Amino acid sequence: MPLIEQSNYQAPLLFRNGHIQTIFPTLCRRLSQPSCKRERYETSDGDFVDIDWLRNSNSKLAVLFHGLEGSSDTWYMRGMTRTFSSSGFDVACFNFRGCSGEPNRLLKSYHSGATADLRELLPMIKSAGSYQQLVLVGFSLGGNVVLKFLGEEGENGPSLVDAAVAISVPCDLKESADCLELASNTLYMARFMRFLRAKMQRKREQFPDALNYAAVNSMRTFAEFDDFYTAPVHGFGSAEEYWRKCSSKQFLSSIRVPALMLNAADDPFLGPGCYPSTEVQRSEFVFLETPRHGGHNGFVAFGSGGSYGSELRALDFVLSSI
């Protein structure tokens, strides 16, 4: 599909900076918590996934997927939940394993290419309300998972999913990891590593002999963390192999449902490879929109009923596609 270079999103004057767009909502956006009902889904490998539902007896369902160490309670999940719920959708917020406030049962958890739970649980989720239409919306890591899943499903995708939106997607995982090691991104990297070290402390309490946890405190990069935990625990030989096999960019050509990638040009987390113009131009189903501004999961807007630019764009794309 053609690239969408003329985005309708116009950043407010003071928000034409990727770092401001990225940081402001995390610190300043306050949204009330939706009145969701949590349901636990047991997985075939003995673990569980918690999904938070906002049901209004609609025939359309939006399933939302958060980013690294986020949850259904993260501000961007709340915002997207409100936007879709007020527009005729039921909403299911998918908490990746270990992200719902309770540690998961196994040593493994989730990662940027963990699509098995989607494959197992999405049919159950759709049938739970006899939904006529199902759409997926993923943020950052969650967006990569959504696109990889749809590519893996290929021709089978349309039988389950009607449309998808992936926002601020690190579709080239190595380039994103390298980008976050830049000096300008030191604060973001330190924040991610703080969350990941805390997760490893919980794993240490559950599985004290499984890993050499003494190495955790010295870790400063995704490469170190993924070589230590993500890759070996989830069946990859190294961080490099994990990144190579799980980057969603290579799966775009196999996607057979309408899918929008919304990656701001000033996203501080994304390298050049995360704007896959060549792959998208060869696809009949994938659109790439690159607003000049928006940061990482930002797209700040004022007015518009309180919705941010990414929320309005996701809803507009979905409604025009289903």
Contacts in CASP RR format, 6 or more apart in sequence:
PFRMAT RR
TARGET T0000
AUTHOR 0000-0000-0000
METHOD contacts of the structure
MODEL  1
MPLIEQSNYQAPLLFRNGHIQTIFPTLCRRLSQPSCKRERYETSDGDFVD
IDWLRNSNSKLAVLFHGLEGSSDTWYMRGMTRTFSSSGFDVACFNFRGCS
GEPNRLLKSYHSGATADLRELLPMIKSAGSYQQLVLVGFSLGGNVVLKFL
GEEGENGPSLVDAAVAISVPCDLKESADCLELASNTLYMARFMRFLRAKM
QRKREQFPDALNYAAVNSMRTFAEFDDFYTAPVHGFGSAEEYWRKCSSKQ
FLSSIRVPALMLNAADDPFLGPGCYPSTEVQRSEFVFLETPRHGGHNGFV
AFGSGGSYGSELRALDFVLSSI
1 280 0 8 1.000
1 281 0 8 1.000
1 283 0 8 1.000
1 284 0 8 1.000
1 285 0 8 1.000
1 286 0 8 1.000
1 287 0 8 1.000
2 281 0 8 1.000
2 287 0 8 1.000
3 277 0 8 1.000
3 280 0 8 1.000
3 281 0 8 1.000
3 287 0 8 1.000
3 288 0 8 1.000
3 289 0 8 1.000
3 290 0 8 1.000
4 287 0 8 1.000
4 288 0 8 1.000
4 289 0 8 1.000
4 290 0 8 1.000
5 290 0 8 1.000
7 289 0 8 1.000
7 290 0 8 1.000
7 291 0 8 1.000
7 292 0 8 1.000
7 313 0 8 1.000
8 313 0 8 1.000
9 291 0 8 1.000
9 293 0 8 1.000
9 294 0 8 1.000
9 299 0 8 1.000
9 301 0 8 1.000
9 309 0 8 1.000
9 310 0 8 1.000
9 313 0 8 1.000
11 21 0 8 1.000
11 291 0 8 1.000
11 292 0 8 1.000
11 293 0 8 1.000
11 294 0 8 1.000
11 299 0 8 1.000
11 300 0 8 1.000
12 300 0 8 1.000
12 301 0 8 1.000
12 302 0 8 1.000
14 20 0 8 1.000
15 21 0 8 1.000
15 24 0 8 1.000
15 293 0 8 1.000
15 294 0 8 1.000
15 300 0 8 1.000
16 292 0 8 1.000
16 293 0 8 1.000
17 266 0 8 1.000
17 293 0 8 1.000
18 264 0 8 1.000
18 266 0 8 1.000
18 267 0 8 1.000
18 268 0 8 1.000
18 293 0 8 1.000
18 294 0 8 1.000
18 295 0 8 1.000
18 296 0 8 1.000
19 184 0 8 1.000
19 268 0 8 1.000
19 295 0 8 1.000
21 264 0 8 1.000
21 266 0 8 1.000
21 293 0 8 1.000
21 294 0 8 1.000
21 295 0 8 1.000
21 296 0 8 1.000
21 298 0 8 1.000
21 299 0 8 1.000
21 300 0 8 1.000
22 188 0 8 1.000
22 267 0 8 1.000
22 268 0 8 1.000
22 269 0 8 1.000
22 295 0 8 1.000
22 296 0 8 1.000
22 297 0 8 1.000
22 298 0 8 1.000
24 298 0 8 1.000
24 300 0 8 1.000
25 75 0 8 1.000
25 76 0 8 1.000
25 297 0 8 1.000
25 298 0 8 1.000
25 300 0 8 1.000
25 308 0 8 1.000
26 75 0 8 1.000
29 75 0 8 1.000
31 75 0 8 1.000
31 78 0 8 1.000
31 79 0 8 1.000
31 82 0 8 1.000
32 78 0 8 1.000
33 73 0 8 1.000
33 78 0 8 1.000
34 52 0 8 1.000
34 54 0 8 1.000
34 78 0 8 1.000
34 81 0 8 1.000
34 82 0 8 1.000
34 85 0 8 1.000
34 91 0 8 1.000
35 54 0 8 1.000
36 52 0 8 1.000
36 53 0 8 1.000
36 54 0 8 1.000
36 72 0 8 1.000
36 81 0 8 1.000
36 93 0 8 1.000
37 52 0 8 1.000
37 53 0 8 1.000
37 54 0 8 1.000
37 55 0 8 1.000
38 50 0 8 1.000
38 51 0 8 1.000
38 52 0 8 1.000
38 53 0 8 1.000
38 100 0 8 1.000
39 50 0 8 1.000
39 51 0 8 1.000
39 52 0 8 1.000
39 53 0 8 1.000
40 48 0 8 1.000
40 49 0 8 1.000
40 50 0 8 1.000
40 51 0 8 1.000
41 48 0 8 1.000
41 49 0 8 1.000
41 50 0 8 1.000
41 51 0 8 1.000
41 121 0 8 1.000
41 124 0 8 1.000
42 48 0 8 1.000
43 49 0 8 1.000
43 117 0 8 1.000
43 120 0 8 1.000
43 121 0 8 1.000
44 120 0 8 1.000
45 106 0 8 1.000
46 105 0 8 1.000
46 106 0 8 1.000
47 97 0 8 1.000
47 104 0 8 1.000
47 105 0 8 1.000
47 106 0 8 1.000
48 97 0 8 1.000
48 104 0 8 1.000
48 105 0 8 1.000
49 94 0 8 1.000
49 95 0 8 1.000
49 96 0 8 1.000
49 97 0 8 1.000
49 100 0 8 1.000
49 117 0 8 1.000
49 121 0 8 1.000
50 95 0 8 1.000
50 100 0 8 1.000
50 102 0 8 1.000
51 72 0 8 1.000
51 92 0 8 1.000
51 93 0 8 1.000
51 94 0 8 1.000
51 95 0 8 1.000
51 121 0 8 1.000
51 125 0 8 1.000
52 72 0 8 1.000
52 92 0 8 1.000
52 93 0 8 1.000
52 95 0 8 1.000
53 90 0 8 1.000
53 91 0 8 1.000
53 92 0 8 1.000
53 93 0 8 1.000
54 81 0 8 1.000
54 85 0 8 1.000
54 90 0 8 1.000
54 91 0 8 1.000
54 92 0 8 1.000
54 93 0 8 1.000
55 90 0 8 1.000
56 85 0 8 1.000
56 88 0 8 1.000
56 90 0 8 1.000
57 90 0 8 1.000
58 88 0 8 1.000
58 89 0 8 1.000
58 90 0 8 1.000
58 131 0 8 1.000
59 131 0 8 1.000
59 132 0 8 1.000
59 133 0 8 1.000
60 88 0 8 1.000
60 89 0 8 1.000
60 90 0 8 1.000
60 131 0 8 1.000
60 132 0 8 1.000
60 133 0 8 1.000
60 134 0 8 1.000
60 135 0 8 1.000
60 322 0 8 1.000
61 89 0 8 1.000
61 90 0 8 1.000
61 91 0 8 1.000
61 92 0 8 1.000
61 125 0 8 1.000
61 126 0 8 1.000
61 129 0 8 1.000
61 131 0 8 1.000
61 133 0 8 1.000
61 134 0 8 1.000
61 135 0 8 1.000
62 80 0 8 1.000
62 84 0 8 1.000
62 89 0 8 1.000
62 90 0 8 1.000
62 91 0 8 1.000
62 92 0 8 1.000
62 135 0 8 1.000
62 136 0 8 1.000
62 137 0 8 1.000
62 318 0 8 1.000
63 91 0 8 1.000
63 92 0 8 1.000
63 93 0 8 1.000
63 94 0 8 1.000
63 122 0 8 1.000
63 125 0 8 1.000
63 134 0 8 1.000
63 135 0 8 1.000
63 136 0 8 1.000
63 137 0 8 1.000
64 72 0 8 1.000
64 77 0 8 1.000
64 80 0 8 1.000
64 81 0 8 1.000
64 84 0 8 1.000
64 91 0 8 1.000
64 92 0 8 1.000
64 93 0 8 1.000
64 94 0 8 1.000
64 136 0 8 1.000
64 137 0 8 1.000
64 138 0 8 1.000
64 139 0 8 1.000
65 94 0 8 1.000
65 96 0 8 1.000
65 136 0 8 1.000
65 137 0 8 1.000
65 138 0 8 1.000
65 139 0 8 1.000
65 142 0 8 1.000
65 143 0 8 1.000
65 145 0 8 1.000
65 146 0 8 1.000
66 72 0 8 1.000
66 74 0 8 1.000
66 76 0 8 1.000
66 77 0 8 1.000
66 93 0 8 1.000
66 94 0 8 1.000
66 95 0 8 1.000
66 96 0 8 1.000
66 99 0 8 1.000
66 138 0 8 1.000
66 139 0 8 1.000
66 140 0 8 1.000
66 141 0 8 1.000
66 142 0 8 1.000
67 74 0 8 1.000
67 96 0 8 1.000
67 138 0 8 1.000
67 139 0 8 1.000
67 140 0 8 1.000
67 141 0 8 1.000
67 142 0 8 1.000
67 143 0 8 1.000
68 140 0 8 1.000
68 141 0 8 1.000
68 192 0 8 1.000
68 195 0 8 1.000
69 99 0 8 1.000
69 192 0 8 1.000
69 195 0 8 1.000
69 196 0 8 1.000
69 199 0 8 1.000
70 77 0 8 1.000
70 99 0 8 1.000
71 77 0 8 1.000
71 95 0 8 1.000
71 99 0 8 1.000
71 100 0 8 1.000
71 101 0 8 1.000
72 81 0 8 1.000
72 93 0 8 1.000
72 94 0 8 1.000
72 95 0 8 1.000
72 100 0 8 1.000
76 139 0 8 1.000
76 167 0 8 1.000
76 297 0 8 1.000
76 298 0 8 1.000
76 308 0 8 1.000
76 310 0 8 1.000
77 93 0 8 1.000
77 139 0 8 1.000
79 307 0 8 1.000
79 308 0 8 1.000
79 311 0 8 1.000
80 91 0 8 1.000
80 137 0 8 1.000
80 139 0 8 1.000
80 310 0 8 1.000
80 311 0 8 1.000
80 314 0 8 1.000
81 91 0 8 1.000
81 93 0 8 1.000
82 307 0 8 1.000
82 311 0 8 1.000
83 307 0 8 1.000
83 311 0 8 1.000
83 312 0 8 1.000
83 314 0 8 1.000
83 315 0 8 1.000
84 91 0 8 1.000
84 137 0 8 1.000
84 314 0 8 1.000
84 315 0 8 1.000
85 91 0 8 1.000
87 315 0 8 1.000
87 319 0 8 1.000
89 135 0 8 1.000
90 129 0 8 1.000
90 131 0 8 1.000
92 125 0 8 1.000
94 118 0 8 1.000
94 121 0 8 1.000
95 101 0 8 1.000
96 109 0 8 1.000
96 110 0 8 1.000
96 114 0 8 1.000
96 117 0 8 1.000
96 142 0 8 1.000
97 104 0 8 1.000
97 106 0 8 1.000
97 108 0 8 1.000
97 109 0 8 1.000
97 110 0 8 1.000
97 114 0 8 1.000
97 117 0 8 1.000
98 104 0 8 1.000
98 109 0 8 1.000
98 110 0 8 1.000
98 199 0 8 1.000
99 110 0 8 1.000
103 202 0 8 1.000
103 203 0 8 1.000
103 206 0 8 1.000
107 203 0 8 1.000
107 206 0 8 1.000
107 207 0 8 1.000
107 210 0 8 1.000
107 233 0 8 1.000
108 233 0 8 1.000
108 234 0 8 1.000
109 199 0 8 1.000
110 117 0 8 1.000
111 230 0 8 1.000
111 234 0 8 1.000
111 242 0 8 1.000
111 246 0 8 1.000
112 141 0 8 1.000
112 142 0 8 1.000
112 144 0 8 1.000
112 145 0 8 1.000
112 148 0 8 1.000
112 170 0 8 1.000
112 173 0 8 1.000
112 242 0 8 1.000
112 246 0 8 1.000
112 247 0 8 1.000
113 144 0 8 1.000
113 145 0 8 1.000
113 148 0 8 1.000
113 246 0 8 1.000
113 248 0 8 1.000
114 145 0 8 1.000
114 234 0 8 1.000
115 145 0 8 1.000
115 148 0 8 1.000
115 149 0 8 1.000
115 152 0 8 1.000
118 145 0 8 1.000
118 146 0 8 1.000
118 149 0 8 1.000
119 149 0 8 1.000
119 152 0 8 1.000
119 153 0 8 1.000
122 134 0 8 1.000
122 160 0 8 1.000
122 161 0 8 1.000
123 160 0 8 1.000
125 134 0 8 1.000
126 134 0 8 1.000
126 160 0 8 1.000
133 162 0 8 1.000
133 322 0 8 1.000
134 160 0 8 1.000
134 161 0 8 1.000
134 162 0 8 1.000
135 161 0 8 1.000
135 162 0 8 1.000
135 163 0 8 1.000
135 164 0 8 1.000
135 165 0 8 1.000
135 318 0 8 1.000
135 322 0 8 1.000
136 146 0 8 1.000
136 149 0 8 1.000
136 150 0 8 1.000
136 161 0 8 1.000
136 163 0 8 1.000
136 164 0 8 1.000
136 165 0 8 1.000
137 146 0 8 1.000
137 164 0 8 1.000
137 165 0 8 1.000
137 166 0 8 1.000
137 167 0 8 1.000
137 314 0 8 1.000
137 318 0 8 1.000
138 145 0 8 1.000
138 146 0 8 1.000
138 164 0 8 1.000
138 165 0 8 1.000
138 166 0 8 1.000
138 167 0 8 1.000
139 167 0 8 1.000
139 168 0 8 1.000
139 297 0 8 1.000
140 167 0 8 1.000
140 168 0 8 1.000
140 169 0 8 1.000
140 170 0 8 1.000
140 269 0 8 1.000
140 296 0 8 1.000
140 297 0 8 1.000
141 170 0 8 1.000
142 166 0 8 1.000
143 166 0 8 1.000
143 167 0 8 1.000
143 169 0 8 1.000
143 248 0 8 1.000
144 166 0 8 1.000
144 169 0 8 1.000
144 170 0 8 1.000
144 171 0 8 1.000
144 173 0 8 1.000
144 246 0 8 1.000
144 247 0 8 1.000
144 248 0 8 1.000
145 248 0 8 1.000
146 164 0 8 1.000
146 166 0 8 1.000
146 248 0 8 1.000
147 164 0 8 1.000
147 166 0 8 1.000
147 169 0 8 1.000
147 171 0 8 1.000
147 248 0 8 1.000
147 251 0 8 1.000
147 252 0 8 1.000
147 255 0 8 1.000
147 259 0 8 1.000
147 261 0 8 1.000
148 246 0 8 1.000
148 248 0 8 1.000
148 251 0 8 1.000
150 157 0 8 1.000
150 161 0 8 1.000
150 164 0 8 1.000
150 251 0 8 1.000
150 254 0 8 1.000
150 255 0 8 1.000
150 256 0 8 1.000
150 257 0 8 1.000
150 259 0 8 1.000
151 248 0 8 1.000
151 251 0 8 1.000
151 252 0 8 1.000
151 254 0 8 1.000
151 255 0 8 1.000
151 256 0 8 1.000
152 251 0 8 1.000
152 254 0 8 1.000
153 160 0 8 1.000
153 161 0 8 1.000
153 256 0 8 1.000
154 254 0 8 1.000
154 255 0 8 1.000
154 256 0 8 1.000
155 256 0 8 1.000
157 256 0 8 1.000
157 257 0 8 1.000
158 256 0 8 1.000
158 257 0 8 1.000
161 257 0 8 1.000
162 257 0 8 1.000
162 258 0 8 1.000
162 321 0 8 1.000
162 322 0 8 1.000
163 257 0 8 1.000
163 258 0 8 1.000
163 259 0 8 1.000
163 317 0 8 1.000
163 318 0 8 1.000
163 321 0 8 1.000
163 322 0 8 1.000
164 257 0 8 1.000
164 258 0 8 1.000
164 259 0 8 1.000
164 260 0 8 1.000
165 259 0 8 1.000
165 260 0 8 1.000
165 262 0 8 1.000
165 313 0 8 1.000
165 314 0 8 1.000
165 317 0 8 1.000
165 318 0 8 1.000
166 248 0 8 1.000
166 259 0 8 1.000
166 260 0 8 1.000
166 261 0 8 1.000
166 262 0 8 1.000
167 262 0 8 1.000
167 263 0 8 1.000
167 297 0 8 1.000
167 299 0 8 1.000
167 310 0 8 1.000
167 314 0 8 1.000
168 262 0 8 1.000
168 263 0 8 1.000
168 264 0 8 1.000
168 267 0 8 1.000
168 269 0 8 1.000
168 270 0 8 1.000
168 295 0 8 1.000
168 296 0 8 1.000
168 297 0 8 1.000
168 298 0 8 1.000
169 248 0 8 1.000
169 261 0 8 1.000
169 263 0 8 1.000
169 270 0 8 1.000
169 274 0 8 1.000
170 176 0 8 1.000
170 269 0 8 1.000
170 270 0 8 1.000
170 274 0 8 1.000
171 247 0 8 1.000
171 248 0 8 1.000
171 249 0 8 1.000
171 252 0 8 1.000
171 261 0 8 1.000
171 273 0 8 1.000
171 274 0 8 1.000
171 276 0 8 1.000
172 247 0 8 1.000
172 249 0 8 1.000
172 271 0 8 1.000
172 273 0 8 1.000
172 274 0 8 1.000
172 276 0 8 1.000
173 242 0 8 1.000
173 243 0 8 1.000
173 244 0 8 1.000
173 246 0 8 1.000
173 247 0 8 1.000
174 240 0 8 1.000
174 243 0 8 1.000
174 244 0 8 1.000
174 247 0 8 1.000
175 270 0 8 1.000
175 271 0 8 1.000
175 272 0 8 1.000
175 273 0 8 1.000
175 274 0 8 1.000
176 269 0 8 1.000
176 270 0 8 1.000
176 271 0 8 1.000
176 274 0 8 1.000
177 221 0 8 1.000
177 222 0 8 1.000
177 223 0 8 1.000
177 226 0 8 1.000
177 239 0 8 1.000
177 243 0 8 1.000
178 271 0 8 1.000
179 185 0 8 1.000
179 268 0 8 1.000
179 269 0 8 1.000
179 270 0 8 1.000
179 271 0 8 1.000
180 188 0 8 1.000
180 189 0 8 1.000
180 192 0 8 1.000
180 221 0 8 1.000
180 222 0 8 1.000
180 269 0 8 1.000
181 189 0 8 1.000
181 221 0 8 1.000
181 222 0 8 1.000
181 223 0 8 1.000
184 268 0 8 1.000
185 268 0 8 1.000
185 269 0 8 1.000
188 268 0 8 1.000
188 269 0 8 1.000
189 220 0 8 1.000
189 221 0 8 1.000
189 222 0 8 1.000
190 220 0 8 1.000
192 222 0 8 1.000
193 219 0 8 1.000
193 220 0 8 1.000
193 221 0 8 1.000
193 225 0 8 1.000
196 219 0 8 1.000
196 225 0 8 1.000
197 216 0 8 1.000
197 217 0 8 1.000
197 219 0 8 1.000
200 211 0 8 1.000
200 213 0 8 1.000
200 216 0 8 1.000
200 229 0 8 1.000
201 213 0 8 1.000
201 216 0 8 1.000
203 210 0 8 1.000
203 211 0 8 1.000
203 213 0 8 1.000
203 229 0 8 1.000
204 211 0 8 1.000
204 213 0 8 1.000
211 228 0 8 1.000
211 229 0 8 1.000
211 233 0 8 1.000
212 228 0 8 1.000
215 228 0 8 1.000
216 228 0 8 1.000
218 224 0 8 1.000
219 225 0 8 1.000
219 228 0 8 1.000
222 239 0 8 1.000
223 239 0 8 1.000
226 239 0 8 1.000
226 242 0 8 1.000
226 243 0 8 1.000
227 238 0 8 1.000
227 239 0 8 1.000
230 236 0 8 1.000
230 239 0 8 1.000
230 242 0 8 1.000
231 237 0 8 1.000
231 238 0 8 1.000
231 239 0 8 1.000
231 241 0 8 1.000
231 242 0 8 1.000
234 242 0 8 1.000
236 242 0 8 1.000
236 245 0 8 1.000
249 273 0 8 1.000
249 274 0 8 1.000
249 276 0 8 1.000
249 279 0 8 1.000
252 276 0 8 1.000
252 279 0 8 1.000
252 280 0 8 1.000
252 283 0 8 1.000
252 286 0 8 1.000
253 279 0 8 1.000
253 282 0 8 1.000
253 283 0 8 1.000
255 283 0 8 1.000
255 285 0 8 1.000
255 286 0 8 1.000
256 285 0 8 1.000
257 285 0 8 1.000
258 285 0 8 1.000
258 287 0 8 1.000
258 317 0 8 1.000
258 321 0 8 1.000
259 285 0 8 1.000
259 286 0 8 1.000
259 287 0 8 1.000
260 286 0 8 1.000
260 287 0 8 1.000
260 288 0 8 1.000
260 289 0 8 1.000
260 313 0 8 1.000
260 314 0 8 1.000
260 317 0 8 1.000
261 276 0 8 1.000
261 280 0 8 1.000
261 286 0 8 1.000
261 287 0 8 1.000
261 288 0 8 1.000
261 289 0 8 1.000
262 289 0 8 1.000
262 291 0 8 1.000
262 299 0 8 1.000
262 310 0 8 1.000
262 313 0 8 1.000
262 314 0 8 1.000
263 270 0 8 1.000
263 274 0 8 1.000
263 275 0 8 1.000
263 288 0 8 1.000
263 289 0 8 1.000
263 290 0 8 1.000
264 290 0 8 1.000
264 291 0 8 1.000
264 292 0 8 1.000
264 293 0 8 1.000
264 294 0 8 1.000
264 295 0 8 1.000
264 296 0 8 1.000
264 298 0 8 1.000
264 299 0 8 1.000
265 275 0 8 1.000
265 290 0 8 1.000
265 291 0 8 1.000
265 292 0 8 1.000
265 293 0 8 1.000
266 292 0 8 1.000
266 293 0 8 1.000
266 294 0 8 1.000
266 295 0 8 1.000
267 274 0 8 1.000
267 294 0 8 1.000
267 295 0 8 1.000
267 296 0 8 1.000
268 295 0 8 1.000
268 296 0 8 1.000
269 296 0 8 1.000
270 296 0 8 1.000
275 288 0 8 1.000
275 290 0 8 1.000
276 288 0 8 1.000
277 288 0 8 1.000
279 286 0 8 1.000
280 286 0 8 1.000
280 287 0 8 1.000
280 288 0 8 1.000
287 317 0 8 1.000
289 313 0 8 1.000
291 299 0 8 1.000
294 300 0 8 1.000
297 310 0 8 1.000
298 308 0 8 1.000
298 310 0 8 1.000
299 308 0 8 1.000
299 309 0 8 1.000
299 310 0 8 1.000
299 311 0 8 1.000
299 313 0 8 1.000
300 308 0 8 1.000
300 309 0 8 1.000
301 307 0 8 1.000
301 308 0 8 1.000
301 309 0 8 1.000
301 312 0 8 1.000
304 312 0 8 1.000
END
